[in-house]
Amino acid sequence: MQDFTLTTYKELLQELLANGYSFQTLQDFIQQPIEKAIIIRHDVDRLPGNSLKMARMENSENVNASYYFRIVKESYDDN
């Protein structure tokens, strides 16, 4: 069974940090790559409120990530 909760994601980030990994945006990695770098991009097309929770959690762990907000008819309902 797959666990996609914020709790599990936070545990993953903490484990990666404890093992010497750093998080960079793609732009930062291109300009100044570091060893053991991880680049995270979240694709957001539904439930943007969950993305805000994730971004706050990443910020509390000093993790850099990028968010791509995809707004197309098939994945967005403004009602």
trRosetta pair geometry for C-beta under 8 A, 3 or more apart (Angstrom, degrees):
i j d omega theta_ij theta_ji phi_ij phi_ji
3 8 4.5 135 119 -50 112 163
4 8 7.0 -105 -125 62 9 130
4 9 7.5 33 -170 -50 50 105
5 8 4.9 96 60 9 82 98
5 9 7.0 -144 99 -3 44 88
6 9 5.4 -55 -144 40 36 114
6 10 6.1 40 156 -23 69 103
6 53 6.2 -74 -89 133 150 116
6 54 6.4 -142 -112 -92 103 71
6 57 5.9 175 -170 -42 114 166
7 10 5.9 -54 -150 34 27 111
7 11 6.6 28 151 -18 61 105
8 11 5.5 -52 -149 35 35 114
8 12 6.4 39 151 -22 65 102
9 12 5.6 -52 -152 33 33 114
9 13 6.5 32 152 -17 65 104
9 54 7.0 -28 112 -130 160 99
9 57 7.3 85 98 111 113 146
10 13 5.7 -53 -148 37 33 111
10 14 6.3 32 154 -18 66 107
10 57 5.7 -94 -85 177 107 128
10 61 6.9 179 -144 -51 81 141
11 14 5.7 -55 -145 39 30 111
11 15 6.3 32 155 -20 65 107
12 15 5.8 -57 -149 36 29 111
12 16 6.4 27 154 -17 64 106
13 16 5.7 -56 -149 37 31 111
13 17 6.3 30 154 -17 66 107
13 23 8.0 -12 -144 -51 100 139
13 58 7.1 -155 -115 -114 162 70
13 61 5.2 67 130 136 135 164
13 63 5.4 -57 -155 -68 132 153
14 17 5.7 -53 -145 39 31 111
14 18 6.2 33 154 -21 65 108
14 61 6.7 -110 -73 -133 73 131
15 18 5.7 -54 -145 37 29 112
15 19 6.4 16 157 -8 63 111
16 19 5.9 -68 -149 45 29 103
16 21 4.2 -50 170 51 91 136
16 38 6.4 -5 176 -19 146 156
17 20 8.0 101 -179 -25 30 10
17 21 6.3 -85 -82 63 33 80
17 22 8.0 70 -117 -92 70 42
17 61 6.8 -144 -35 176 152 107
17 63 7.7 -101 -64 -78 119 99
20 36 5.4 -5 122 141 91 168
21 36 4.8 -128 -109 160 57 101
21 37 7.3 132 -164 -114 78 13
21 38 5.3 38 172 -18 124 115
22 34 5.6 -11 62 93 138 139
22 36 6.3 92 14 101 78 87
22 37 5.6 -35 75 -108 87 64
22 38 7.1 177 86 21 36 79
23 37 7.3 117 -117 -162 18 68
23 38 5.1 -38 -103 71 68 93
23 39 7.5 134 -159 -93 66 29
23 40 6.4 -18 -151 3 115 108
23 62 8.0 156 43 123 115 64
23 63 4.6 50 30 -154 162 70
23 64 4.6 173 119 44 100 74
23 65 6.7 -37 173 -59 133 70
24 28 4.3 -132 -169 90 102 117
24 29 4.4 129 109 -59 132 86
24 33 7.6 -177 68 -126 168 50
24 34 6.5 148 -44 28 138 104
24 37 4.9 -20 14 -159 118 120
24 38 7.4 140 23 65 69 42
24 39 6.0 -41 76 -87 75 79
24 64 5.9 19 -127 73 19 134
25 28 4.7 93 52 8 80 102
25 29 6.9 -146 90 -6 40 87
25 39 7.0 68 -164 -136 19 90
25 64 5.3 -88 -42 151 78 124
25 65 7.6 129 -92 -152 75 8
25 66 5.5 96 -136 -55 94 106
26 29 5.6 -56 -147 38 32 113
26 30 6.3 32 155 -20 66 105
26 39 5.4 71 -76 -154 69 137
26 41 7.3 9 -34 -61 117 117
26 66 6.6 -30 1 -17 97 150
27 30 5.9 -54 -149 34 29 110
27 31 6.4 17 157 -10 64 111
28 31 5.9 -63 -144 44 30 105
28 32 6.3 -44 180 51 69 87
28 64 7.1 19 21 123 149 162
29 32 7.6 -91 -129 71 17 46
29 33 5.0 43 -169 -101 66 76
29 34 7.6 -95 -117 20 70 70
29 37 5.6 147 -111 143 110 154
29 39 5.7 -54 -24 -76 152 121
30 33 7.3 37 -84 -56 12 91
33 37 6.3 -118 -162 1 74 153
34 37 4.9 119 68 -64 79 111
39 66 7.8 -1 -179 9 85 111
40 58 7.9 -146 79 -124 151 143
40 63 7.3 21 22 161 144 111
40 64 7.7 159 41 104 100 55
40 65 3.9 -41 87 -122 115 99
40 66 6.9 168 95 27 61 67
41 65 7.1 174 -85 -175 27 80
41 66 4.7 -18 -110 72 76 103
41 67 7.5 167 -160 -87 59 21
41 68 6.1 29 178 -12 104 110
42 51 6.2 156 127 -130 143 105
42 54 6.8 125 -94 108 165 149
42 65 6.2 46 -12 155 103 124
42 66 7.2 -175 24 92 69 50
42 67 5.0 -18 65 -111 102 71
42 68 7.0 -175 88 25 50 71
43 68 5.1 -23 -111 69 61 107
43 70 6.1 12 -173 -10 91 123
44 47 7.8 -119 -154 75 87 63
44 48 5.6 73 173 -104 130 76
44 51 4.7 -6 -104 -69 134 153
44 67 5.7 16 -11 -173 124 100
44 68 6.6 170 21 81 76 49
44 69 4.9 -27 73 -105 111 62
44 70 6.7 167 79 19 51 75
45 69 7.8 141 -83 -163 46 48
45 70 4.3 -28 -89 71 96 107
45 71 7.5 176 -134 -78 69 37
45 72 7.5 -25 -142 31 115 88
45 75 3.8 -27 168 158 118 145
45 76 7.0 -106 -174 -59 74 80
46 75 6.0 -113 -50 -177 87 91
46 76 7.8 -159 -87 -90 65 51
47 50 4.3 17 145 11 112 117
47 51 7.1 134 113 -18 73 84
48 51 5.1 -48 -156 31 50 118
48 52 6.7 56 147 -23 71 95
48 69 7.0 27 -109 -124 119 111
49 52 5.6 -46 -155 28 39 114
49 53 6.9 41 148 -17 64 99
50 53 5.6 -50 -155 34 39 114
50 54 6.4 39 148 -19 67 105
51 54 5.4 -53 -148 37 36 113
51 55 6.2 38 153 -21 67 105
51 67 6.0 98 -177 -136 129 136
52 55 5.6 -51 -144 36 32 112
52 56 6.4 33 155 -19 64 104
53 56 5.9 -55 -151 35 29 111
53 57 6.4 28 152 -17 64 107
54 57 5.7 -56 -149 38 31 111
54 58 6.3 33 153 -19 66 106
55 58 5.7 -51 -145 37 31 112
55 59 6.3 36 153 -22 63 105
55 65 7.3 -135 -111 66 71 115
55 67 6.8 -37 -79 -47 120 139
56 59 5.6 -53 -150 34 31 115
56 60 6.6 32 152 -20 63 103
57 60 5.7 -52 -151 32 34 111
57 61 6.7 16 154 -5 64 108
58 61 5.9 -69 -152 47 33 101
58 63 4.1 -95 -163 73 85 107
58 64 7.6 138 159 -74 120 7
58 65 5.3 -65 -161 8 164 122
59 62 7.5 32 -172 -78 34 31
59 63 7.5 -91 -57 48 22 70
70 75 6.1 25 109 74 104 147
71 75 7.4 -135 -131 82 30 96
71 76 4.8 35 -150 -54 72 157
72 75 5.5 54 59 29 83 95
72 76 6.4 140 57 5 31 106
73 76 6.8 -74 -112 48 15 87
